[in-house]
Amino acid sequence: MQHDARAHPPLPSPPHRTGLKVAGCGGHDSGPDRLRAHRRPLGPRPGAGCYARRNSMTAPTDVPIAPDARLHVATHGSAAEPGATGRAGAKAILLGEHAVVYGRPAIAIPVRALGVEAHARPADDRGHLASTLYHGPIAQAPDRLGVTLTAMRAALAAAGRPGAALDIAIESSIPAERGLGSSAAVSAAVIEAVLGACGFTADDETMHELIQTAERAAHGAPSGLDARTVRARKAVWFDRGRIEPVSVGDDLVFVIADTGVRGRTREAVAAVADRREHDPRGVESALDELGELATALRGDVSTADRDAIGRAMSRAHELLNGLGVGDPALDHLVRAAMAGGALGAKLTGGGRGGCVLALARDTASAEELGGRLTRAGAAAVWTTTVEGVA
């Protein structure tokens, strides 16, 4: 569904009682989904805010619940078009997938060519969801949209409006289940939009916690790397939950190629855990080497040593294959990338399908490399540049 891409001013926040804490904020849903019957699809209620319906016979209806204290009241503009927009981008892991789950560092880059936009506004009745995967009442949304619904409910709980009815429209160019952070990006955009529609913005840590709530529905035990990177503007260093910007010595041009095979992150994570249980020494050795590669790579990125970066990427692919998260389609595109002049290539993301990340010498060679990967059977190809210091 198409909608206005411009950010709409958020609705005013209704007054709330001080001293109350939001139930479910930052970790779980606050209760059952109490969405009201739908009458007018995507129809805003002029001047409406987001209120929680109470089922108690004695409690008044439409009583606002106190929001999380870390939320901030948004700057209000015109209320002519109630609602708010949230945005997030794709990400690619340069080095460190799977190792990051076991306390080793990782480096990830934003992928500006791909992104998500979500728009939320109050509904007259039972709220609707419009996306490429589903268009209809939120209460009837299929299980595959559980991450999106978890994100919405977590944001409403944080805003002190559990059960409030919203209409949400989502547009995304990030392919799902390809290791590019689609679930985290959709969650981030939806959370930002829902909070904005309720008149709030969140600080970085609160946003991270809310995104992680949704990510757990997708991946079980996410490291937090995706949740951090989909909102980043630059390459990031991630180490045990701590994030830092990575200095980039010169523009680095990457080509991302989609195998067309859906990645199986949960399966891959479980496979590494199982292998670690049966061969702890071998797996720990591989994880240690991946951590050492990431540490060295940070210095190579800071000097834009493309040859060293490429070698580290290719070695990481070998190690990830050894951990059991590879896939024949990934190996095929890695070989095609190297034959096409890539300085290095590897799977990116959870593995067992998904995408390949290849480093090109420059923009011109990236175009040639993209053509080579397309001819090799890539379902889609994107080029992204990580900008160096001016």
C-alpha positions as CSV (number, residue, x, y, z in Angstrom):
1,M,0.0,0.0,0.0
2,Q,1.2,3.4,-0.9
3,H,1.2,6.2,1.7
4,D,2.7,9.6,2.1
5,A,6.4,9.2,2.7
6,R,6.7,12.5,4.6
7,A,6.8,12.4,8.3
8,H,3.5,13.4,9.9
9,P,3.4,15.3,13.2
10,P,2.7,13.1,16.1
11,L,-0.4,13.3,18.1
12,P,-0.4,15.1,21.4
13,S,0.2,12.9,24.4
14,P,-2.8,12.7,26.8
15,P,-2.0,13.6,30.4
16,H,-0.9,10.7,32.6
17,R,-0.7,9.9,36.2
18,T,2.8,10.2,37.6
19,G,4.4,7.4,39.5
20,L,2.9,4.6,37.5
21,K,5.2,2.1,35.6
22,V,4.4,0.6,32.3
23,A,3.8,-3.1,32.4
24,G,5.6,-5.1,29.9
25,C,8.0,-2.4,28.7
26,G,11.3,-3.6,27.4
27,G,10.6,-7.3,27.6
28,H,7.1,-8.6,27.1
29,D,3.6,-7.8,26.0
30,S,1.5,-6.2,28.7
31,G,-1.5,-8.4,28.1
32,P,-4.0,-9.7,25.5
33,D,-4.6,-7.8,22.3
34,R,-7.8,-5.9,23.0
35,L,-8.4,-4.3,19.6
36,R,-11.8,-2.9,19.0
37,A,-14.2,-3.7,16.0
38,H,-13.2,-2.1,12.8
39,R,-15.5,0.2,11.0
40,R,-13.5,2.5,8.7
41,P,-10.2,1.3,7.3
42,L,-7.3,3.6,7.8
43,G,-9.6,6.4,8.9
44,P,-8.0,8.8,11.4
45,R,-10.1,10.0,14.3
46,P,-9.5,13.8,14.3
47,G,-7.7,14.9,17.4
48,A,-7.5,11.4,18.8
49,G,-4.7,10.1,21.0
50,C,-3.7,6.5,21.8
51,Y,-5.7,5.3,24.8
52,A,-5.9,1.9,26.5
53,R,-9.3,0.4,26.8
54,R,-10.0,-1.0,30.3
55,N,-12.2,-4.0,30.8
56,S,-12.9,-3.4,34.5
57,M,-16.5,-2.7,35.4
58,T,-15.5,0.0,37.8
59,A,-12.6,1.7,36.0
60,P,-13.4,4.4,33.5
61,T,-12.7,3.7,29.8
62,D,-10.0,5.6,27.8
63,V,-7.9,6.1,30.9
64,P,-4.3,6.9,29.9
65,I,-1.6,4.7,31.6
66,A,1.7,6.2,32.5
67,P,4.4,5.8,29.8
68,D,7.9,4.6,30.4
69,A,9.8,7.4,32.1
70,R,12.6,7.2,29.5
71,L,10.3,8.3,26.7
72,H,10.2,11.9,25.7
73,V,7.2,13.9,24.6
74,A,7.6,14.6,20.9
75,T,7.5,18.1,19.4
76,H,4.0,18.7,18.2
77,G,3.1,20.2,14.9
78,S,-0.2,20.5,13.1
79,A,-2.8,17.9,14.0
80,A,-4.3,18.0,10.5
81,E,-2.8,14.7,9.6
82,P,-2.5,12.6,12.8
83,G,0.1,9.9,12.8
84,A,3.8,9.4,12.7
85,T,6.4,7.8,10.5
86,G,9.4,5.5,11.4
87,R,12.3,4.5,9.3
88,A,15.2,2.1,9.4
89,G,17.7,0.6,7.0
90,A,19.2,-2.8,6.1
91,K,22.6,-4.0,7.4
92,A,25.3,-6.4,6.4
93,I,27.7,-8.1,8.7
94,L,31.2,-7.5,7.5
95,L,32.7,-10.0,9.9
96,G,31.6,-11.7,13.1
97,E,28.3,-13.4,12.6
98,H,27.7,-16.3,15.0
99,A,31.0,-15.5,16.8
100,V,29.2,-12.5,18.2
101,V,26.7,-14.7,20.0
102,Y,29.6,-16.2,22.0
103,G,31.1,-12.9,23.1
104,R,33.4,-12.2,20.2
105,P,33.4,-8.8,18.4
106,A,31.8,-8.1,15.1
107,I,31.7,-5.3,12.5
108,A,28.6,-4.4,10.5
109,I,27.8,-1.9,7.9
110,P,24.5,0.0,7.0
111,V,23.1,-0.8,3.6
112,R,21.6,2.5,2.4
113,A,20.1,1.0,-0.8
114,L,17.5,-0.9,1.2
115,G,15.1,0.4,3.9
116,V,11.8,0.3,5.7
117,E,9.2,3.0,6.3
118,A,6.2,2.5,8.7
119,H,3.3,4.9,9.3
120,A,1.0,4.6,12.3
121,R,-2.1,6.5,13.1
122,P,-5.1,6.1,15.5
123,A,-7.9,3.9,14.2
124,D,-11.6,4.5,14.7
125,D,-12.0,0.9,15.6
126,R,-10.0,-2.3,15.4
127,G,-6.8,-1.3,13.6
128,H,-5.6,-2.5,10.2
129,L,-2.2,-3.5,8.9
130,A,-1.2,-2.9,5.3
131,S,2.0,-4.4,4.0
132,T,3.3,-6.6,1.1
133,L,2.7,-9.7,3.3
134,Y,-0.7,-8.9,4.6
135,H,-3.5,-6.4,4.3
136,G,-6.3,-6.6,6.8
137,P,-7.4,-6.4,10.5
138,I,-4.5,-6.6,12.9
139,A,-6.4,-9.1,15.1
140,Q,-6.5,-11.5,12.1
141,A,-2.8,-11.1,11.1
142,P,-1.1,-14.4,10.3
143,D,1.6,-15.9,12.6
144,R,4.4,-14.9,10.1
145,L,3.8,-11.3,11.2
146,G,4.4,-12.1,14.8
147,V,7.6,-9.9,14.9
148,T,5.7,-6.9,13.6
149,L,2.9,-7.4,16.1
150,T,5.3,-7.9,18.9
151,A,7.0,-4.6,18.0
152,M,3.7,-2.8,17.9
153,R,2.6,-4.1,21.2
154,A,6.0,-3.4,22.9
155,A,5.8,0.2,21.7
156,L,2.2,0.6,22.9
157,A,3.1,-0.9,26.3
158,A,6.1,1.5,26.6
159,A,3.8,4.4,25.7
160,G,1.3,3.4,28.4
161,R,-1.4,2.5,25.8
162,P,-1.5,-1.4,25.7
163,G,-4.4,-2.5,23.5
164,A,-4.8,0.8,21.7
165,A,-6.1,0.6,18.1
166,L,-3.8,1.8,15.4
167,D,-3.7,1.6,11.6
168,I,-0.2,0.7,10.4
169,A,1.2,0.8,6.9
170,I,4.6,-0.7,6.1
171,E,6.7,-0.4,3.0
172,S,10.0,-2.3,2.8
173,S,12.6,-2.9,0.1
174,I,14.6,-5.3,2.4
175,P,14.1,-8.9,1.4
176,A,13.0,-11.0,4.3
177,E,15.1,-13.9,5.7
178,R,18.2,-12.9,3.7
179,G,20.5,-11.9,6.6
180,L,20.1,-8.2,5.9
181,G,18.3,-7.3,9.1
182,S,14.7,-7.2,7.8
183,S,13.0,-8.2,11.0
184,A,15.1,-5.7,13.1
185,A,14.5,-2.9,10.6
186,V,10.8,-3.5,10.4
187,S,10.6,-3.6,14.2
188,A,12.6,-0.4,14.5
189,A,10.4,1.5,12.0
190,V,7.1,0.2,13.5
191,I,8.3,1.1,17.1
192,E,9.3,4.6,16.1
193,A,6.0,5.1,14.2
194,V,3.8,3.8,17.0
195,L,5.6,5.8,19.7
196,G,5.3,8.9,17.5
197,A,1.6,8.3,17.0
198,C,1.3,8.3,20.8
199,G,3.2,11.5,21.1
200,F,6.6,10.1,22.2
201,T,10.1,9.5,21.1
202,A,12.6,7.2,22.8
203,D,16.3,7.4,23.6
204,D,18.7,5.0,21.9
205,E,18.8,2.4,24.8
206,T,15.0,2.3,25.1
207,M,14.7,1.8,21.3
208,H,17.3,-1.0,21.5
209,E,15.4,-2.8,24.2
210,L,12.1,-2.5,22.4
211,I,13.6,-3.8,19.1
212,Q,15.2,-6.6,21.0
213,T,11.8,-7.6,22.4
214,A,10.6,-8.1,18.8
215,E,13.8,-9.7,17.6
216,R,13.4,-12.4,20.3
217,A,10.2,-13.4,18.5
218,A,12.2,-13.8,15.3
219,H,15.5,-15.3,16.4
220,G,15.1,-16.6,20.0
221,A,18.3,-15.1,21.5
222,P,19.5,-12.3,19.2
223,S,22.9,-10.8,19.9
224,G,21.7,-7.2,19.5
225,L,23.9,-6.5,16.5
226,D,21.0,-6.1,14.1
227,A,19.0,-4.0,16.5
228,R,21.9,-1.5,16.7
229,T,23.0,-1.5,13.1
230,V,19.6,-0.9,11.4
231,R,19.5,2.5,13.0
232,A,23.2,3.3,12.4
233,R,24.5,5.7,9.7
234,K,28.1,4.4,9.7
235,A,30.0,1.2,10.1
236,V,29.8,-0.1,13.7
237,W,31.9,-2.2,16.0
238,F,29.9,-4.4,18.3
239,D,31.4,-6.1,21.3
240,R,29.4,-7.7,24.1
241,G,26.5,-5.3,23.6
242,R,28.7,-2.2,23.4
243,I,28.7,-0.3,20.1
244,E,31.2,2.1,18.7
245,P,31.6,3.8,15.3
246,V,34.3,2.4,13.1
247,S,36.7,4.8,11.4
248,V,36.8,4.2,7.6
249,G,40.0,5.4,5.9
250,D,38.5,5.7,2.4
251,D,35.3,4.7,0.6
252,L,34.7,1.0,0.5
253,V,32.4,-0.4,-2.1
254,F,30.5,-3.6,-1.5
255,V,28.3,-5.8,-3.7
256,I,25.5,-7.8,-2.1
257,A,24.1,-10.7,-4.0
258,D,21.0,-12.6,-3.0
259,T,21.0,-16.4,-3.5
260,G,17.3,-16.5,-3.6
261,V,17.4,-19.0,-0.8
262,R,15.7,-18.0,2.4
263,G,18.2,-17.9,5.3
264,R,17.6,-20.2,8.2
265,T,19.0,-18.2,11.1
266,R,17.4,-20.2,14.0
267,E,18.5,-23.5,12.4
268,A,22.1,-22.1,11.9
269,V,22.4,-20.8,15.4
270,A,21.2,-24.2,16.8
271,A,23.7,-26.0,14.5
272,V,26.6,-24.0,15.9
273,A,25.4,-24.6,19.5
274,D,25.1,-28.3,18.8
275,R,28.5,-28.5,17.2
276,R,30.0,-26.5,20.1
277,E,28.6,-29.0,22.5
278,H,30.1,-32.0,20.7
279,D,33.4,-30.4,19.6
280,P,34.0,-27.5,22.1
281,R,37.7,-27.2,21.3
282,G,37.3,-27.0,17.5
283,V,34.4,-24.6,17.7
284,E,36.0,-22.3,20.2
285,S,39.1,-22.2,18.1
286,A,37.1,-21.1,15.1
287,L,35.2,-18.5,17.1
288,D,38.5,-17.2,18.5
289,E,39.9,-16.8,15.0
290,L,36.8,-15.0,13.9
291,G,37.1,-12.6,16.8
292,E,40.8,-12.1,16.0
293,L,39.9,-11.4,12.4
294,A,37.3,-8.8,13.4
295,T,39.8,-7.1,15.7
296,A,42.4,-6.9,13.0
297,L,39.8,-5.9,10.4
298,R,38.9,-2.8,12.4
299,G,42.4,-1.5,11.8
300,D,42.4,-2.5,8.2
301,V,39.1,-0.6,7.6
302,S,40.6,2.4,9.3
303,T,43.4,2.5,6.7
304,A,41.2,1.2,3.9
305,D,43.5,-1.7,3.3
306,R,41.2,-3.4,0.7
307,D,43.4,-6.4,0.1
308,A,43.6,-7.2,3.8
309,I,39.9,-6.7,4.2
310,G,39.2,-9.0,1.3
311,R,41.5,-11.7,2.7
312,A,39.8,-11.5,6.1
313,M,36.3,-11.8,4.5
314,S,37.3,-14.9,2.5
315,R,38.9,-16.6,5.6
316,A,35.7,-15.8,7.6
317,H,33.7,-17.6,4.9
318,E,35.8,-20.7,5.3
319,L,35.5,-20.6,9.1
320,L,31.7,-20.2,8.9
321,N,31.4,-23.1,6.5
322,G,33.4,-25.1,9.1
323,L,30.8,-24.2,11.7
324,G,28.1,-25.6,9.5
325,V,26.2,-22.5,8.5
326,G,27.2,-22.5,4.8
327,D,25.0,-23.4,1.8
328,P,25.8,-24.6,-1.7
329,A,24.1,-21.5,-3.2
330,L,26.3,-19.2,-1.0
331,D,29.5,-21.0,-2.0
332,H,28.5,-20.7,-5.7
333,L,28.1,-17.0,-5.5
334,V,31.3,-16.6,-3.4
335,R,33.2,-18.4,-6.2
336,A,31.5,-16.3,-8.8
337,A,32.4,-13.1,-7.0
338,M,36.1,-14.1,-6.6
339,A,36.2,-15.1,-10.3
340,G,34.7,-11.7,-11.1
341,G,37.4,-9.7,-9.4
342,A,36.2,-9.4,-5.9
343,L,38.9,-8.8,-3.3
344,G,37.0,-11.0,-0.9
345,A,33.6,-12.5,-0.4
346,K,31.6,-14.3,2.3
347,L,28.2,-15.1,3.5
348,T,26.6,-12.4,5.5
349,G,24.0,-12.9,8.2
350,G,22.8,-16.2,9.7
351,G,23.7,-18.4,6.8
352,R,22.2,-21.5,5.3
353,G,20.8,-19.3,2.6
354,G,20.6,-15.6,2.3
355,C,23.2,-13.2,0.8
356,V,26.8,-12.9,-0.1
357,L,28.8,-9.8,0.6
358,A,31.7,-9.1,-1.8
359,L,34.3,-6.3,-1.7
360,A,35.0,-4.5,-4.9
361,R,38.1,-2.5,-5.8
362,D,36.1,0.6,-6.7
363,T,32.7,1.7,-8.1
364,A,33.5,0.7,-11.7
365,S,34.6,-2.8,-10.7
366,A,31.5,-3.1,-8.5
367,E,29.3,-2.6,-11.5
368,E,31.2,-5.3,-13.4
369,L,31.1,-7.6,-10.3
370,G,27.3,-7.1,-10.0
371,G,26.8,-8.1,-13.6
372,R,29.0,-11.2,-13.1
373,L,26.9,-12.2,-10.0
374,T,23.6,-11.7,-11.9
375,R,24.8,-13.9,-14.7
376,A,25.8,-16.5,-12.1
377,G,22.2,-16.7,-11.0
378,A,21.9,-14.1,-8.1
379,A,18.2,-13.3,-7.5
380,A,19.1,-9.7,-6.9
381,V,22.2,-7.5,-6.6
382,W,22.8,-4.3,-4.7
383,T,25.8,-2.0,-4.4
384,T,26.5,-0.1,-1.2
385,T,29.3,2.3,-0.3
386,V,30.7,2.7,3.2
387,E,32.0,6.3,3.1
388,G,35.4,7.1,4.4
389,V,36.5,10.2,6.3
390,A,36.5,13.4,4.3
